[in-house]
């Protein structure tokens, strides 16, 4: 399970990086990216993914359909 940041929409505002409890978000050139190996969608930490909650641009942090998702218990 993982989220991704839509590169064309990322403004590089830095709001998401410090909010990620798994340190899955990092800067790459002038935008941010999410490492899918580290992203847990904030399960066990928060009720909603923090990248989604703090991003000022709607639909910039989205579910990465190429990674399998786990069902909530």
C-alpha positions in Angstrom: 0.0 0.0 0.0 1.3 3.4 -0.9 0.5 6.9 -1.9 2.3 8.9 -4.6 2.6 12.5 -5.4 1.5 13.7 -8.9 4.7 15.4 -10.1 2.9 17.9 -12.4 0.8 19.2 -9.5 3.5 19.3 -6.7 4.5 22.9 -6.0 7.4 21.9 -3.7 5.9 23.6 -0.7 7.4 21.1 1.8 4.2 20.7 3.8 4.1 16.9 3.5 7.7 15.9 4.2 7.7 16.7 8.0 4.3 15.2 8.5 5.1 11.7 7.2 5.5 9.3 10.2 7.6 6.9 8.1 9.9 9.4 6.5 8.7 8.1 3.1 8.6 11.6 1.6 11.7 13.3 0.2 12.7 16.1 -2.1 13.7 15.2 -5.7 14.8 18.3 -7.6 12.0 20.8 -7.1 9.2 18.4 -6.1 8.6 15.7 -3.5 8.3 12.0 -4.0 7.0 9.2 -1.8 9.0 6.0 -1.4 6.4 3.2 -1.8 8.5 0.8 0.2 8.2 3.1 3.3 4.7 4.4 2.8 2.0 2.7 5.0 -0.8 5.2 4.2 -0.2 6.3 7.9 -2.0 3.2 9.1 -1.2 2.8 12.8 -0.2 6.5 13.1 -3.2 8.6 11.9 -6.8 8.2 10.8 -5.9 9.6 7.3 -2.7 9.9 5.3 -1.0 13.0 6.4 0.4 13.9 3.0 -3.2 14.1 1.8 -4.3 16.1 4.9 -1.7 18.8 4.6 -1.2 19.2 0.8 -2.6 22.5 -0.3 -3.4 21.2 -3.8 -6.3 18.8 -4.1 -5.6 15.4 -5.6 -1.8 15.8 -5.6 -1.2 12.9 -3.1 -3.1 10.0 -4.5 -3.2 6.2 -4.1 -0.5 4.5 -6.2 -2.4 1.9 -8.0 0.8 -0.1 -8.9 1.2 -1.1 -5.2 -1.2 -3.6 -3.5 -3.3 -2.2 -0.7 -4.0 -3.9 2.6 -7.5 -4.1 3.9 -8.2 -2.4 7.2 -8.6 -4.8 10.1 
